[in-house]
Amino acid sequence: MAHLIKIGNSQGIRIPQALIKQANLQDREFEIQVVDNGLLITPIKSHRQGWKEQFKNILAAKTEQDFNENHSNLDHSAELPTGEEWEW
């Protein structure tokens, strides 16, 4: 059973840990709506969380793969066309 508790000038709802686990509400943000004779508490879905980073990683990997495929025929030897060697 949940209870109202005083939090400063407001009130909050204390939800038992068992209900939080059962509804998978840990570390989530919520929408609260007034319905008929009560409240409906719904977690906000975050479908696209982390997409930007994942897209950057995929793009970087694809770019490197394309570069390697397009430049695999390059001569990577240390010898110059004149027969001299590069100094590193």
Buried (B, 14 or more C-beta within 10 A) or exposed (E): EEEEEEEEEEEEEEBEEEEEEEEEBEEEEEEEEEEEEEEEBEBEEEEEEEEEEEEEEEEEEEEEEEEEEEEEEEEEEEEEEEEEEEEE
